[in-house]
Structures are given as C-alpha cells and as structure tokens.
C-alpha cells in the first residue's frame, strides 16, 4: 500500500485510504445541498454515498494507479471529515489534478488548505509530477481563496466547462509547477 511509506499529515489532519465503512461519514456531508452547490453531483442518497466509496476502493486497486482519492481525517476526533483527490491526467506530460470536499462543520478552519498542500506535495515528491492544476466554480470564493493561499496561479476562465443540474458552468483554472513548489 502506498500510504505505508508516505506520511500525509499536518497538525490538524491526515489523509488515508478509504474503507468500505466510511460511506456513513461521507454521507454526512455529501447529502447536504450546500456542500454540493458547486458540484455536478448531489445531494447524495445513502446508495450514492455507498457507490462513491465503492468506486474509490475499485480505483485504488487499478495498476498502475492514477487516482488517489483519500479520506480526510480530523486528528483530534479521529473522524472522517472529507475527501481529497489527486488524479494523474497525463502520465507522459506529468500532469495531475487535485480536488477536495470538506464537511461544512469544518469549513473556515484551514482544513481544505491543508488537504491541498498535502496533495500537491504528494504529487510533486512521490509521483514526480511537473504540473498540478485545479478548477473551481467562479462563485466559490472559499475555494478560490484556498487555491491562491497554497500558491497556485490563476490561469483564467474555462467557459461552459461543466454541465450542472441547472445548465453549463464556467470554471476557473489554477495551477502550480514543480519548480514553483520547490
């Protein structure tokens, strides 16, 4: 297992592989409208939250692995409070994409920033990526703040990039390069 040789933790959180039983904690946040207001999915039913965790477990078994969807654990409470993902989008060009979703009980506490820092560090140090990017809804001021706080550069707006329940949505594109990170 890759995590045995990799420590992904800060003072507040650590990242670990998902377990089948995690679906209940995932459902606590994924079933809330405000959590998925900027996402093309949700709010999740229990069945959808279970299917998400099953898909994460299936993805983690693919060799070579290209998707690392990890549980975000609050160290103090030893509780799952979100998910972070780094997916390798292009192995030849060494490109990856990060994303994160956090239980709203933990919004505004620096958790998403910690997750982004851990995922970017993992992508550059362990996976030897050259470029890591993220997209976000232009209305999601909190996510924009996280991406800027971790040192990503705003590259611009991707027009009508994502089909949402209520129509097409633009995305802002942020990135960081390995030599900028180091």
N, CA, C and O of each residue as an XYZ file, in Angstrom:
728
protein
N       0.852     -1.189      0.000
C       0.000      0.000      0.000
C       0.890      1.243      0.000
O       1.847      1.311      0.771
N       0.598      2.203     -0.832
C       1.451      3.383     -0.989
C       1.534      4.212      0.283
O       2.570      4.827      0.539
N       0.474      4.249      1.092
C       0.430      5.128      2.265
C       1.397      4.689      3.357
O       1.815      5.510      4.173
N       1.759      3.407      3.387
C       2.668      2.920      4.417
C       4.017      3.618      4.350
O       4.669      3.801      5.377
N       4.441      4.010      3.159
C       5.734      4.664      3.030
C       5.602      6.181      2.883
O       6.599      6.883      2.717
N       4.382      6.673      2.946
C       4.148      8.091      2.745
C       3.346      8.648      3.918
O       2.301      8.110      4.283
N       3.844      9.720      4.494
C       3.112     10.355      5.577
C       2.456     11.613      5.041
O       3.132     12.566      4.654
N       1.151     11.605      5.024
C       0.399     12.766      4.572
C      -0.398     13.297      5.756
O      -1.530     12.884      6.005
N       0.232     14.232      6.485
C      -0.442     14.746      7.673
C       0.034     16.157      7.990
O       1.131     16.569      7.611
N      -0.822     16.880      8.696
C      -0.499     18.190      9.251
C      -0.844     18.120     10.738
O      -1.165     17.049     11.251
N      -0.780     19.239     11.417
C      -1.161     19.263     12.838
C      -2.626     18.888     13.032
O      -2.977     18.255     14.028
N      -3.486     19.276     12.083
C      -4.941     19.084     12.220
C      -5.466     17.792     11.633
O      -6.377     17.178     12.189
N      -4.894     17.370     10.498
C      -5.498     16.275      9.723
C      -4.454     15.279      9.252
O      -3.251     15.534      9.302
N      -4.947     14.137      8.794
C      -4.121     13.240      7.995
C      -5.007     12.637      6.916
O      -6.231     12.596      7.037
N      -4.354     12.168      5.856
C      -5.054     11.535      4.746
C      -4.754     10.047      4.782
O      -3.621      9.638      5.035
N      -5.779      9.240      4.526
C      -5.603      7.783      4.478
C      -6.486      7.219      3.389
O      -7.369      7.894      2.860
N      -6.224      5.953      3.065
C      -7.064      5.248      2.104
C      -8.486      5.132      2.677
O      -8.671      5.053      3.892
N      -9.467      5.122      1.797
C     -10.852      4.908      2.219
C     -11.065      3.456      2.628
O     -10.368      2.552      2.167
N     -12.045      3.256      3.506
C     -12.502      1.927      3.910
C     -13.995      1.854      3.598
O     -14.684      2.874      3.563
N     -14.476      0.656      3.377
C     -15.881      0.472      2.999
C     -16.846      1.135      3.991
O     -17.859      1.704      3.584
N     -16.537      1.064      5.278
C     -17.421      1.621      6.311
C     -17.443      3.153      6.329
O     -18.259      3.743      7.038
N     -16.581      3.794      5.577
C     -16.517      5.262      5.570
C     -17.725      5.921      4.902
O     -17.910      7.131      5.034
N     -18.539      5.159      4.197
C     -19.641      5.761      3.461
C     -20.572      6.568      4.367
O     -21.153      7.561      3.928
N     -20.717      6.151      5.626
C     -21.627      6.864      6.525
C     -21.121      8.268      6.833
O     -21.902      9.219      6.860
N     -19.812      8.400      7.065
C     -19.250      9.735      7.300
C     -19.259     10.564      6.023
O     -19.464     11.777      6.078
N     -19.044      9.936      4.887
C     -19.141     10.634      3.601
C     -20.564     11.165      3.436
O     -20.768     12.305      3.018
N     -21.530     10.336      3.766
C     -22.935     10.722      3.585
C     -23.311     11.929      4.451
O     -24.185     12.710      4.076
N     -22.658     12.083      5.600
C     -22.963     13.219      6.484
C     -22.745     14.553      5.784
O     -23.478     15.508      6.036
N     -21.752     14.631      4.911
C     -21.556     15.894      4.183
C     -22.094     15.835      2.754
O     -22.611     16.835      2.256
N     -21.985     14.686      2.084
C     -22.383     14.590      0.673
C     -23.895     14.665      0.482
O     -24.365     14.850     -0.641
N     -24.650     14.527      1.543
C     -26.112     14.606      1.451
C     -26.628     16.035      1.657
O     -27.835     16.275      1.610
N     -25.715     16.973      1.884
C     -26.117     18.359      2.148
C     -26.052     19.207      0.877
O     -25.050     19.200      0.161
N     -27.125     19.929      0.613
C     -27.213     20.784     -0.575
C     -26.069     21.797     -0.632
O     -25.499     22.007     -1.703
N     -25.721     22.422      0.480
C     -24.691     23.470      0.447
C     -23.304     22.911      0.133
O     -22.441     23.640     -0.357
N     -23.085     21.648      0.407
C     -21.789     21.031      0.119
C     -21.610     20.826     -1.384
O     -20.506     20.959     -1.912
N     -22.693     20.505     -2.057
C     -22.584     20.181     -3.490
C     -23.158     21.265     -4.395
O     -23.408     21.009     -5.573
N     -23.370     22.458     -3.874
C     -23.962     23.514     -4.695
C     -23.103     23.884     -5.899
O     -23.632     24.358     -6.905
N     -21.795     23.680     -5.820
C     -20.908     23.995     -6.945
C     -20.446     22.739     -7.677
O     -19.506     22.791     -8.469
N     -21.101     21.615     -7.416
C     -20.710     20.326     -7.992
C     -21.804     19.803     -8.923
O     -22.973     20.155     -8.767
N     -21.424     18.964     -9.889
C     -22.443     18.383    -10.772
C     -23.178     17.201    -10.125
O     -24.106     16.664    -10.729
N     -22.792     16.787     -8.928
C     -23.405     15.661     -8.227
C     -24.121     16.159     -6.971
O     -23.933     17.292     -6.529
N     -24.938     15.283     -6.420
C     -25.545     15.511     -5.115
C     -26.760     16.406     -5.135
O     -27.145     16.955     -6.167
N     -27.363     16.539     -3.942
C     -27.015     15.844     -2.708
C     -27.220     14.336     -2.854
O     -28.159     13.872     -3.502
N     -26.312     13.594     -2.231
C     -26.303     12.138     -2.367
C     -27.373     11.453     -1.526
O     -27.700     11.890     -0.423
N     -27.902     10.378     -2.074
C     -28.688      9.430     -1.287
C     -27.683      8.519     -0.576
O     -26.492      8.559     -0.881
N     -28.149      7.708      0.360
C     -27.256      6.756      1.020
C     -26.622      5.822     -0.006
O     -25.434      5.509      0.072
N     -27.423      5.386     -0.958
C     -26.930      4.478     -2.003
C     -25.806      5.135     -2.822
O     -24.824      4.479     -3.167
N     -25.956      6.424     -3.130
C     -24.928      7.142     -3.887
C     -23.644      7.312     -3.082
O     -22.550      7.209     -3.636
N     -23.765      7.570     -1.789
C     -22.570      7.679     -0.941
C     -21.852      6.338     -0.844
O     -20.622      6.290     -0.849
N     -22.614      5.248     -0.754
C     -22.015      3.907     -0.748
C     -21.325      3.624     -2.080
O     -20.229      3.064     -2.111
N     -21.964      4.009     -3.170
C     -21.389      3.778     -4.503
C     -20.108      4.584     -4.692
O     -19.165      4.111     -5.327
N     -20.069      5.807     -4.142
C     -18.859      6.626     -4.224
C     -17.689      5.903     -3.553
O     -16.613      5.785     -4.139
N     -17.897      5.426     -2.340
C     -16.816      4.742     -1.622
C     -16.411      3.464     -2.357
O     -15.223      3.151     -2.437
N     -17.372      2.731     -2.888
C     -17.036      1.528     -3.645
C     -16.189      1.865     -4.868
O     -15.227      1.160     -5.170
N     -16.542      2.943     -5.573
C     -15.770      3.373     -6.743
C     -14.349      3.784     -6.342
O     -13.391      3.477     -7.052
N     -14.215      4.471     -5.215
C     -12.889      4.868     -4.711
C     -12.043      3.624     -4.440
O     -10.869      3.577     -4.808
N     -12.637      2.620     -3.799
C     -11.914      1.384     -3.500
C     -11.522      0.663     -4.787
O     -10.406      0.156     -4.897
N     -12.424      0.615     -5.753
C     -12.115      0.000     -7.055
C     -10.972      0.742     -7.749
O     -10.055      0.116     -8.279
N     -11.027      2.081     -7.745
C      -9.991      2.895     -8.391
C      -8.622      2.692     -7.742
O      -7.596      2.718     -8.421
N      -8.615      2.490     -6.427
C      -7.337      2.349     -5.709
C      -6.645      1.024     -6.035
O      -5.451      0.870     -5.777
N      -7.379      0.076     -6.595
C      -6.813     -1.237     -6.909
C      -6.270     -1.327     -8.336
O      -5.649     -2.325     -8.703
N      -6.499     -0.300     -9.132
C      -6.039     -0.313    -10.526
C      -4.522     -0.113    -10.564
O      -3.976      0.753     -9.881
N      -3.862     -0.929    -11.373
C      -2.414     -0.832    -11.528
C      -2.100     -0.583    -13.001
O      -2.563     -1.352    -13.843
N      -1.340      0.451    -13.354
C      -0.793      1.437    -12.418
C      -1.893      2.381    -11.928
O      -2.848      2.685    -12.643
N      -1.726      2.820    -10.709
C      -2.728      3.675    -10.087
C      -2.605      5.102    -10.622
O      -1.509      5.657    -10.706
N      -3.738      5.676    -10.978
C      -3.742      7.055    -11.467
C      -4.655      7.964    -10.653
O      -4.639      9.181    -10.837
N      -5.448      7.389     -9.759
C      -6.355      8.186     -8.943
C      -6.142      7.866     -7.469
O      -6.210      6.713     -7.044
N      -5.883      8.912     -6.712
C      -5.680      8.792     -5.264
C      -6.761      9.618     -4.581
O      -6.580     10.812     -4.341
N      -7.887      8.978     -4.269
C      -8.955      9.634     -3.527
C      -8.807      9.171     -2.089
O      -8.926      7.983     -1.788
N      -8.547     10.125     -1.206
C      -8.171      9.813      0.170
C      -9.144     10.430      1.165
O      -9.689     11.512      0.945
N      -9.344      9.719      2.254
C     -10.189     10.212      3.331
C      -9.424     11.250      4.134
O      -8.256     11.053      4.469
N     -10.092     12.357      4.439
C      -9.522     13.405      5.282
C      -9.981     13.132      6.710
O     -11.179     13.122      6.995
N      -9.020     12.911      7.606
C      -9.328     12.560      8.983
C      -8.911     13.686      9.925
O      -7.763     14.131      9.911
N      -9.859     14.139     10.743
C      -9.555     15.106     11.793
C      -8.803     14.356     12.892
O      -9.347     13.425     13.484
N      -7.558     14.751     13.170
C      -6.720     14.018     14.120
C      -7.290     14.045     15.542
O      -7.274     13.036     16.247
N      -7.787     15.203     15.946
C      -8.271     15.366     17.324
C      -9.441     14.426     17.638
O      -9.500     13.836     18.717
N     -10.364     14.294     16.689
C     -11.563     13.467     16.880
C     -11.443     12.093     16.231
O     -12.310     11.240     16.423
N     -10.378     11.871     15.465
C     -10.194     10.658     14.665
C     -11.463     10.349     13.861
O     -11.982      9.233     13.882
N     -11.941     11.380     13.153
C     -13.194     11.281     12.388
C     -12.974     11.713     10.942
O     -12.247     12.670     10.675
N     -13.612     10.998     10.007
C     -13.573     11.359      8.598
C     -14.395     12.632      8.393
O     -15.571     12.691      8.752
N     -13.755     13.650      7.808
C     -14.430     14.941      7.633
C     -14.402     15.431      6.190
O     -14.787     16.565      5.907
N     -13.944     14.574      5.277
C     -13.924     15.000      3.886
C     -13.122     14.050      3.025
O     -12.740     12.959      3.448
N     -12.879     14.497      1.801
C     -12.105     13.707      0.841
C     -11.210     14.643      0.048
O     -11.565     15.788     -0.232
N     -10.046     14.130     -0.304
C      -9.128     14.852     -1.177
C      -8.717     13.917     -2.294
O      -8.586     12.710     -2.093
N      -8.516     14.479     -3.471
C      -8.166     13.620     -4.606
C      -7.059     14.241     -5.432
O      -7.047     15.443     -5.698
N      -6.130     13.386     -5.830
C      -5.141     13.743     -6.838
C      -5.252     12.698     -7.929
O      -5.075     11.506     -7.681
N      -5.546     13.151     -9.142
C      -5.636     12.200    -10.257
C      -4.619     12.601    -11.318
O      -4.497     13.767    -11.693
N      -3.900     11.597    -11.782
C      -2.924     11.820    -12.842
C      -3.698     11.887    -14.153
O      -4.327     10.912    -14.565
N      -3.647     13.033    -14.795
C      -4.416     13.266    -16.017
C      -3.640     12.918    -17.277
O      -4.228     12.617    -18.315
N      -2.300     12.960    -17.177
C      -1.461     12.724    -18.355
C      -0.098     12.264    -17.846
O       0.671     13.068    -17.320
N       0.203     10.981    -18.000
C       1.463     10.444    -17.471
C       2.663     10.936    -18.289
O       3.712     11.238    -17.719
N       2.525     11.020    -19.597
C       3.652     11.468    -20.430
C       4.071     12.895    -20.084
O       5.259     13.192    -19.958
N       3.083     13.768    -19.933
C       3.361     15.172    -19.636
C       3.372     15.489    -18.142
O       3.500     16.649    -17.752
N       3.237     14.459    -17.308
C       3.358     14.571    -15.845
C       2.414     15.630    -15.267
O       2.826     16.525    -14.529
N       1.121     15.493    -15.631
C       0.094     16.431    -15.172
C      -0.878     15.744    -14.230
O      -1.292     14.609    -14.467
N      -1.237     16.432    -13.168
C      -2.237     15.923    -12.245
C      -3.226     17.006    -11.860
O      -2.963     18.198    -12.015
N      -4.375     16.565    -11.354
C      -5.429     17.487    -10.908
C      -5.797     17.156     -9.473
O      -5.911     15.988     -9.101
N      -5.983     18.202     -8.667
C      -6.431     17.996     -7.283
C      -7.851     18.515     -7.099
O      -8.330     19.374     -7.839
N      -8.506     17.956     -6.078
C      -9.818     18.415     -5.671
C     -10.039     18.018     -4.223
O      -9.330     17.161     -3.696
N     -11.007     18.628     -3.585
C     -11.274     18.357     -2.174
C     -12.721     18.710     -1.864
O     -13.328     19.563     -2.511
N     -13.250     18.037     -0.867
C     -14.602     18.329     -0.381
C     -14.556     18.127      1.128
O     -14.038     17.116      1.603
N     -15.091     19.075      1.882
C     -14.970     19.066      3.337
C     -16.353     19.206      3.972
O     -17.200     19.961      3.494
N     -16.560     18.464      5.056
C     -17.780     18.587      5.847
C     -17.916     20.048      6.299
O     -16.953     20.609      6.822
N     -19.082     20.676      6.113
C     -19.239     22.095      6.451
C     -18.992     22.423      7.934
O     -18.734     23.577      8.274
N     -19.069     21.422      8.809
C     -18.743     21.673     10.220
C     -17.283     22.098     10.379
O     -16.899     22.627     11.422
N     -16.467     21.865      9.342
C     -15.033     22.160      9.410
C     -14.613     23.244      8.411
O     -13.420     23.472      8.212
N     -15.584     23.909      7.786
C     -15.267     24.997      6.866
C     -14.655     26.167      7.641
O     -14.991     26.396      8.803
N     -13.772     26.889      6.995
C     -13.184     28.083      7.594
C     -12.132     27.803      8.644
O     -11.756     28.706      9.391
N     -11.648     26.578      8.722
C     -10.661     26.206      9.746
C      -9.314     25.813      9.132
O      -8.438     25.318      9.842
N      -9.137     26.024      7.840
C      -7.875     25.708      7.179
C      -7.725     24.269      6.736
O      -6.654     23.873      6.275
N      -8.784     23.474      6.867
C      -8.699     22.055      6.503
C      -8.475     21.877      4.997
O      -7.596     21.117      4.590
N      -9.253     22.564      4.178
C      -9.100     22.431      2.721
C      -7.703     22.876      2.287
O      -7.114     22.278      1.387
N      -7.177     23.913      2.915
C      -5.816     24.372      2.611
C      -4.808     23.283      2.942
O      -3.906     23.010      2.151
N      -4.955     22.660      4.106
C      -4.065     21.557      4.488
C      -4.147     20.412      3.480
O      -3.124     19.857      3.078
N      -5.362     20.062      3.074
C      -5.550     18.963      2.114
C      -4.859     19.303      0.799
O      -4.143     18.467      0.247
N      -5.061     20.511      0.291
C      -4.442     20.914     -0.978
C      -2.918     20.858     -0.883
O      -2.261     20.381     -1.808
N      -2.354     21.335      0.213
C      -0.896     21.312      0.401
C      -0.382     19.870      0.413
O       0.626     19.565     -0.224
N      -1.067     18.993      1.131
C      -0.636     17.590      1.195
C      -0.715     16.919     -0.174
O       0.196     16.187     -0.560
N      -1.798     17.166     -0.906
C      -1.954     16.545     -2.224
C      -0.913     17.061     -3.219
O      -0.346     16.283     -3.987
N      -0.665     18.360     -3.205
C       0.337     18.924     -4.117
C       1.725     18.376     -3.772
O       2.479     17.978     -4.661
N       2.056     18.359     -2.482
C       3.349     17.810     -2.065
C       3.507     16.357     -2.484
O       4.569     15.964     -2.968
N       2.468     15.560     -2.304
C       2.485     14.156     -2.711
C       2.684     14.038     -4.221
O       3.466     13.209     -4.688
N       1.977     14.868     -4.977
C       2.076     14.833     -6.425
C       3.474     15.154     -6.932
O       3.964     14.512     -7.861
N       4.108     16.133     -6.332
C       5.447     16.515     -6.777
C       6.530     15.591     -6.222
O       7.417     15.168     -6.963
N       6.470     15.278     -4.947
C       7.537     14.489     -4.314
C       7.457     13.003     -4.659
O       8.439     12.424     -5.124
N       6.297     12.381     -4.437
C       6.183     10.935     -4.649
C       5.866     10.555     -6.093
O       6.432      9.598     -6.622
N       4.970     11.293     -6.727
C       4.543     10.930     -8.077
C       5.376     11.598     -9.166
O       5.246     11.266    -10.344
N       6.226     12.536     -8.771
C       7.150     13.214     -9.708
C       6.421     13.935    -10.833
O       6.879     13.937    -11.976
N       5.286     14.547    -10.508
C       4.552     15.322    -11.499
C       5.272     16.638    -11.785
O       6.079     17.099    -10.978
N       4.981     17.229    -12.918
C       5.552     18.526    -13.288
C       4.541     19.660    -13.074
O       4.910     20.767    -12.683
N       3.269     19.369    -13.335
C       2.217     20.388    -13.257
C       1.013     19.808    -12.523
O       0.568     18.697    -12.812
N       0.499     20.574    -11.577
C      -0.724     20.182    -10.866
C      -1.705     21.342    -10.994
O      -1.360     22.503    -10.774
N      -2.926     20.996    -11.353
C      -3.931     22.043    -11.519
C      -5.205     21.703    -10.756
O      -5.395     20.583    -10.281
N      -6.066     22.703    -10.655
C      -7.381     22.546    -10.031
C      -8.325     23.510    -10.729
O      -7.917     24.558    -11.229
N      -9.593     23.132    -10.751
C     -10.618     24.043    -11.263
C     -11.630     24.291    -10.156
O     -11.791     23.478     -9.246
N     -12.305     25.421    -10.251
C     -13.381     25.685     -9.288
C     -14.410     26.622     -9.910
O     -14.133     27.343    -10.868
N     -15.585     26.586     -9.341
C     -16.671     27.456     -9.748
C     -16.279     28.899     -9.419
O     -15.815     29.167     -8.311
N     -16.456     29.825    -10.351
C     -16.102     31.225    -10.093
C     -16.863     31.851     -8.923
O     -16.427     32.866     -8.379
N     -17.985     31.265     -8.534
C     -18.760     31.784     -7.397
C     -18.258     31.247     -6.064
O     -18.660     31.731     -5.006
N     -17.375     30.241     -6.111
C     -16.912     29.596     -4.885
C     -15.696     30.349     -4.335
O     -14.552     29.935     -4.523
N     -15.968     31.443     -3.666
C     -14.932     32.334     -3.139
C     -14.005     31.594     -2.172
O     -12.804     31.861     -2.150
N     -14.539     30.678     -1.382
C     -13.721     29.945     -0.410
C     -12.694     29.059     -1.117
O     -11.538     29.004     -0.699
N     -13.099     28.372     -2.171
C     -12.177     27.512     -2.892
C     -11.122     28.339     -3.629
O      -9.954     27.951     -3.679
N     -11.523     29.462     -4.193
C     -10.563     30.370     -4.832
C      -9.503     30.776     -3.816
O      -8.310     30.774     -4.121
N      -9.938     31.120     -2.617
C      -9.019     31.523     -1.551
C      -8.027     30.415     -1.214
O      -6.838     30.678     -1.034
N      -8.513     29.177     -1.130
C      -7.637     28.034     -0.835
C      -6.578     27.895     -1.921
O      -5.391     27.777     -1.619
N      -7.000     27.909     -3.182
C      -6.074     27.694     -4.294
C      -5.022     28.797     -4.359
O      -3.861     28.526     -4.664
N      -5.410     30.018     -4.079
C      -4.444     31.119     -4.064
C      -3.523     31.030     -2.846
O      -2.330     31.314     -2.946
N      -4.070     30.641     -1.712
C      -3.288     30.518     -0.478
C      -2.171     29.476     -0.605
O      -1.090     29.651     -0.041
N      -2.433     28.395     -1.345
C      -1.414     27.346     -1.488
C      -0.417     27.649     -2.606
O       0.456     26.830     -2.890
N      -0.535     28.803     -3.237
C       0.458     29.225     -4.215
C       0.142     28.874     -5.657
O       1.027     28.920     -6.511
N      -1.094     28.527     -5.939
C      -1.458     28.238     -7.325
C      -1.729     29.546     -8.072
O      -2.173     30.531     -7.481
N      -1.458     29.539     -9.360
C      -1.635     30.712    -10.213
C      -2.946     30.584    -10.983
O      -3.253     29.532    -11.545
N      -3.711     31.670    -10.998
C      -4.943     31.697    -11.779
C      -4.565     31.840    -13.251
O      -3.971     32.839    -13.656
N      -4.913     30.835    -14.041
C      -4.591     30.849    -15.466
C      -5.745     31.371    -16.314
O      -5.580     31.619    -17.508
N      -6.905     31.535    -15.702
C      -8.031     32.077    -16.463
C      -9.314     31.306    -16.266
O      -9.451     30.489    -15.355
N     -10.240     31.591    -17.144
C     -11.598     31.047    -17.074
C     -11.826     30.085    -18.233
O     -11.531     30.400    -19.386
N     -12.353     28.910    -17.910
C     -12.739     27.947    -18.933
C     -14.253     28.096    -19.092
O     -15.011     27.833    -18.159
N     -14.676     28.512    -20.261
C     -16.095     28.812    -20.471
C     -16.918     27.543    -20.639
O     -16.528     26.612    -21.343
N     -18.075     27.534    -19.968
C     -19.051     26.441    -20.044
C     -18.364     25.082    -20.021
O     -18.513     24.270    -20.935
N     -17.627     24.866    -18.974
C     -16.761     23.710    -18.796
C     -17.460     22.500    -18.179
O     -17.041     21.364    -18.403
N     -18.510     22.730    -17.413
C     -19.118     21.653    -16.640
C     -20.639     21.746    -16.712
O     -21.220     22.811    -16.502
N     -21.271     20.617    -17.011
C     -22.729     20.587    -17.084
C     -23.292     20.314    -15.692
O     -23.078     19.250    -15.112
N     -24.008     21.288    -15.183
C     -24.627     21.207    -13.865
C     -26.117     20.896    -14.038
O     -26.619     20.809    -15.159
N     -26.805     20.732    -12.919
C     -28.250     20.458    -12.969
C     -29.016     21.595    -13.640
O     -30.021     21.373    -14.315
N     -28.517     22.826    -13.440
C     -29.229     23.992    -13.969
C     -28.591     24.576    -15.228
O     -28.910     25.700    -15.616
N     -27.696     23.829    -15.866
C     -27.080     24.310    -17.110
C     -25.565     24.310    -17.026
O     -24.979     23.754    -16.098
N     -24.938     24.944    -18.013
C     -23.481     24.959    -18.099
C     -22.879     25.927    -17.098
O     -23.454     26.969    -16.782
N     -21.694     25.550    -16.604
C     -20.971     26.360    -15.631
C     -19.559     26.618    -16.129
O     -18.912     25.726    -16.678
N     -19.087     27.839    -15.934
C     -17.684     28.157    -16.185
C     -16.839     27.612    -15.039
O     -17.350     27.339    -13.953
N     -15.541     27.457    -15.293
C     -14.596     27.064    -14.246
C     -13.398     27.989    -14.297
O     -12.986     28.427    -15.371
N     -12.839     28.287    -13.133
C     -11.557     28.974    -13.063
C     -10.476     27.914    -13.009
O     -10.642     26.887    -12.351
N      -9.370     28.155    -13.698
C      -8.259     27.208    -13.756
C      -7.071     27.766    -12.983
O      -6.624     28.887    -13.226
N      -6.571     26.968    -12.050
C      -5.394     27.317    -11.246
C      -4.351     26.222    -11.430
O      -4.699     25.062    -11.652
N      -3.068     26.588    -11.339
C      -2.028     25.569    -11.438
C      -0.784     25.986    -10.667
O      -0.602     27.148    -10.304
N       0.065     24.989    -10.434
C       1.394     25.210     -9.860
C       2.332     24.213    -10.532
O       1.948     23.079    -10.819
N       3.567     24.648    -10.778
C       4.583     23.807    -11.415
C       5.572     23.325    -10.367
O       5.748     23.963     -9.329
N       6.212     22.205    -10.638
C       7.104     21.606     -9.642
C       8.173     22.577     -9.155
O       8.404     22.663     -7.949
N       8.826     23.306    -10.042
C       9.903     24.201     -9.614
C       9.378     25.420     -8.843
O      10.126     26.041     -8.087
N       8.105     25.763     -9.029
C       7.498     26.833     -8.227
C       7.235     26.333     -6.800
O       7.348     27.088     -5.834
N       6.887     25.065     -6.687
C       6.584     24.474     -5.382
C       7.844     24.296     -4.551
O       7.868     24.586     -3.355
N       8.924     23.797     -5.232
C      10.173     23.537     -4.511
C      10.895     24.847     -4.239
O      11.971     24.846     -3.640
